[in-house]
């Protein structure tokens, strides 16, 4: 009986940690998407990507 109580107490202590981890992962994912969007929308980067794709598709 004591072991079950310890397990349930441990599980309830971890619930907040899981929520914080999920929030941090979501925040980091959004930040990474913002950085990638800024890089891709940069004119020099988009020109380089267009040249790279054109070179790859040309025979």
N, CA and C atoms as a LAMMPS dump frame, in Angstrom:
ITEM: TIMESTEP
0
ITEM: NUMBER OF ATOMS
177
ITEM: BOX BOUNDS ff ff ff
-5.0000000000000000e+02 5.0000000000000000e+02
-5.0000000000000000e+02 5.0000000000000000e+02
-5.0000000000000000e+02 5.0000000000000000e+02
ITEM: ATOMS id mol type element x y z
1 1 1 N 0.823 -1.195 0
2 1 2 C 0 0 0
3 1 3 C 0.864 1.254 0
4 2 1 N 1.953 1.203 0.733
5 2 2 C 2.838 2.365 0.81
6 2 3 C 3.485 2.648 -0.535
7 3 1 N 3.839 1.611 -1.258
8 3 2 C 4.458 1.788 -2.57
9 3 3 C 3.5 2.482 -3.53
10 4 1 N 2.235 2.107 -3.51
11 4 2 C 1.237 2.745 -4.38
12 4 3 C 1.115 4.237 -4.05
13 5 1 N 1.127 4.579 -2.775
14 5 2 C 1.027 5.981 -2.37
15 5 3 C 2.241 6.76 -2.867
16 6 1 N 3.431 6.166 -2.781
17 6 2 C 4.645 6.832 -3.251
18 6 3 C 4.596 7.055 -4.757
19 7 1 N 4.126 6.073 -5.495
20 7 2 C 4.041 6.217 -6.94
21 7 3 C 3.047 7.31 -7.324
22 8 1 N 1.889 7.326 -6.684
23 8 2 C 0.896 8.337 -7.039
24 8 3 C 1.368 9.725 -6.625
25 9 1 N 2.089 9.841 -5.511
26 9 2 C 2.626 11.137 -5.104
27 9 3 C 3.69 11.6 -6.088
28 10 1 N 4.528 10.681 -6.545
29 10 2 C 5.571 11.015 -7.513
30 10 3 C 4.946 11.454 -8.833
31 11 1 N 3.91 10.768 -9.264
32 11 2 C 3.233 11.138 -10.507
33 11 3 C 2.625 12.53 -10.417
34 12 1 N 2.028 12.866 -9.3
35 12 2 C 1.398 14.181 -9.172
36 12 3 C 2.447 15.285 -9.108
37 13 1 N 3.626 15.002 -8.61
38 13 2 C 4.684 16.011 -8.567
39 13 3 C 5.245 16.291 -9.955
40 14 1 N 5.167 15.316 -10.853
41 14 2 C 5.704 15.47 -12.2
42 14 3 C 4.752 16.18 -13.154
43 15 1 N 3.496 16.322 -12.789
44 15 2 C 2.522 16.91 -13.708
45 15 3 C 2.897 18.338 -14.101
46 16 1 N 3.349 19.147 -13.172
47 16 2 C 3.763 20.515 -13.489
48 16 3 C 4.999 20.539 -14.359
49 17 1 N 5.91 19.618 -14.134
50 17 2 C 7.146 19.554 -14.929
51 17 3 C 6.834 19.261 -16.386
52 18 1 N 5.897 18.371 -16.615
53 18 2 C 5.546 18.009 -17.981
54 18 3 C 4.928 19.194 -18.698
55 19 1 N 4.096 19.952 -18.007
56 19 2 C 3.476 21.129 -18.619
57 19 3 C 4.526 22.183 -18.964
58 20 1 N 5.473 22.394 -18.082
59 20 2 C 6.536 23.372 -18.332
60 20 3 C 7.41 22.915 -19.49
61 21 1 N 7.747 21.633 -19.535
62 21 2 C 8.554 21.118 -20.638
63 21 3 C 7.834 21.308 -21.971
64 22 1 N 6.543 21.035 -21.996
65 22 2 C 5.76 21.207 -23.217
66 22 3 C 5.751 22.669 -23.642
67 23 1 N 5.589 23.573 -22.684
68 23 2 C 5.576 25.003 -22.991
69 23 3 C 6.932 25.456 -23.528
70 24 1 N 8.015 24.988 -22.941
71 24 2 C 9.349 25.375 -23.403
72 24 3 C 9.64 24.829 -24.799
73 25 1 N 9.253 23.605 -25.056
74 25 2 C 9.47 23.028 -26.389
75 25 3 C 8.668 23.791 -27.429
76 26 1 N 7.428 24.145 -27.091
77 26 2 C 6.601 24.911 -28.018
78 26 3 C 7.205 26.282 -28.278
79 27 1 N 7.68 26.938 -27.231
80 27 2 C 8.307 28.252 -27.368
81 27 3 C 9.572 28.177 -28.22
82 28 1 N 10.406 27.176 -27.989
83 28 2 C 11.63 27.022 -28.786
84 28 3 C 11.306 26.715 -30.25
85 29 1 N 10.289 25.918 -30.476
86 29 2 C 9.882 25.622 -31.851
87 29 3 C 9.398 26.871 -32.578
88 30 1 N 8.635 27.703 -31.881
89 30 2 C 8.155 28.941 -32.486
90 30 3 C 9.311 29.906 -32.75
91 31 1 N 10.267 29.966 -31.834
92 31 2 C 11.43 30.832 -32.03
93 31 3 C 12.264 30.359 -33.218
94 32 1 N 12.454 29.055 -33.335
95 32 2 C 13.218 28.512 -34.463
96 32 3 C 12.496 28.791 -35.775
97 33 1 N 11.179 28.649 -35.787
98 33 2 C 10.417 28.953 -36.995
99 33 3 C 10.554 30.42 -37.371
100 34 1 N 10.566 31.307 -36.38
101 34 2 C 10.75 32.73 -36.649
102 34 3 C 12.109 33.037 -37.239
103 35 1 N 13.135 32.403 -36.712
104 35 2 C 14.49 32.608 -37.241
105 35 3 C 14.589 32.078 -38.665
106 36 1 N 14.058 30.891 -38.911
107 36 2 C 14.091 30.33 -40.26
108 36 3 C 13.304 31.186 -41.245
109 37 1 N 12.184 31.713 -40.809
110 37 2 C 11.395 32.587 -41.67
111 37 3 C 12.172 33.85 -42.01
112 38 1 N 12.862 34.404 -41.026
113 38 2 C 13.661 35.608 -41.273
114 38 3 C 14.801 35.323 -42.241
115 39 1 N 15.417 34.167 -42.12
116 39 2 C 16.526 33.816 -43.005
117 39 3 C 16.029 33.584 -44.425
118 40 1 N 14.942 32.845 -44.572
119 40 2 C 14.441 32.494 -45.9
120 40 3 C 13.872 33.715 -46.616
121 41 1 N 13.259 34.627 -45.894
122 41 2 C 12.693 35.808 -46.542
123 41 3 C 13.732 36.878 -46.841
124 42 1 N 14.95 36.678 -46.391
125 42 2 C 16.043 37.592 -46.722
126 42 3 C 16.295 37.489 -48.235
127 43 1 N 16.435 38.616 -48.909
128 43 2 C 16.543 38.597 -50.373
129 43 3 C 17.778 37.854 -50.861
130 44 1 N 18.912 38.008 -50.215
131 44 2 C 20.116 37.319 -50.671
132 44 3 C 19.997 35.815 -50.482
133 45 1 N 19.372 35.392 -49.409
134 45 2 C 19.199 33.956 -49.174
135 45 3 C 18.197 33.381 -50.163
136 46 1 N 17.097 34.097 -50.416
137 46 2 C 16.113 33.575 -51.366
138 46 3 C 16.679 33.528 -52.782
139 47 1 N 17.527 34.503 -53.147
140 47 2 C 18.184 34.46 -54.458
141 47 3 C 19.125 33.27 -54.561
142 48 1 N 19.874 33.021 -53.507
143 48 2 C 20.792 31.876 -53.504
144 48 3 C 20.024 30.563 -53.588
145 49 1 N 18.908 30.455 -52.87
146 49 2 C 18.094 29.239 -52.946
147 49 3 C 17.502 29.058 -54.338
148 50 1 N 17.07 30.146 -54.961
149 50 2 C 16.509 30.065 -56.315
150 50 3 C 17.579 29.611 -57.308
151 51 1 N 18.793 30.127 -57.169
152 51 2 C 19.886 29.692 -58.048
153 51 3 C 20.213 28.231 -57.819
154 52 1 N 20.232 27.804 -56.572
155 52 2 C 20.537 26.429 -56.243
156 52 3 C 19.488 25.482 -56.842
157 53 1 N 18.235 25.839 -56.721
158 53 2 C 17.16 25.004 -57.281
159 53 3 C 17.223 25.002 -58.797
160 54 1 N 17.48 26.165 -59.405
161 54 2 C 17.579 26.231 -60.861
162 54 3 C 18.742 25.404 -61.365
163 55 1 N 19.885 25.451 -60.683
164 55 2 C 21.041 24.644 -61.075
165 55 3 C 20.753 23.143 -60.922
166 56 1 N 20.021 22.797 -59.881
167 56 2 C 19.718 21.373 -59.65
168 56 3 C 18.737 20.838 -60.697
169 57 1 N 17.845 21.684 -61.17
170 57 2 C 16.845 21.225 -62.141
171 57 3 C 17.315 21.318 -63.591
172 58 1 N 18.359 22.086 -63.834
173 58 2 C 18.84 22.209 -65.211
174 58 3 C 19.692 20.999 -65.572
175 59 1 N 19.569 20.535 -66.825
176 59 2 C 20.327 19.324 -67.242
177 59 3 C 21.796 19.59 -67.423
